[in-house]
Amino acid sequence: MIECPECGSEVKNDPHGRKKIFCSDKCRNKNKNRRRIEKCKIKKKCEHCGIEYFAQNKKQKFCTVPCHAKNKYSHEGNFNKSCPTCKIDFNAHDTRKIYCSPECKNNAYEHICEQCGTNFKSILKTVNTVQGNAQELKQNTNQFVNVVVEDL
């Protein structure tokens, strides 16, 4: 007879199946959650809401996934960027924004062939060759790889 480590009741095992440790899923989940909480000994303060919580690792900055999402998309300050199409400086609310407007984004896909003079569309993919500080990354966002899609 095996005793459940969570509640102490008898664990019934099937002779042909896998050996059970807990008497039920409820006890198994309760034990799993208790061990997870015991493992979290790093006390931190959430960078978004300010609540104190126990982090699962040293790098964790937010108490929950919703706090992380709210912080990611609601910055107090704006990011100053330069549009690669029209070369105008603009304020972006998200670090991933590249173009100042949808029109500039669409115009970035249109090109004129240098040899025959016909218009064509291309797919622009940024080359992520630089890893490091933001200044180097900003300088390298103007490098693109053009792939011809279709004639206009």
Helices and strands as residue ranges (DSSP letters): E 2-3, E 10-11, H 25-39, E 42-45, E 52-55, H 65-73, E 79-82, E 89-92, H 102-107, E 110-112, E 119-126, H 134-140, E 144-151
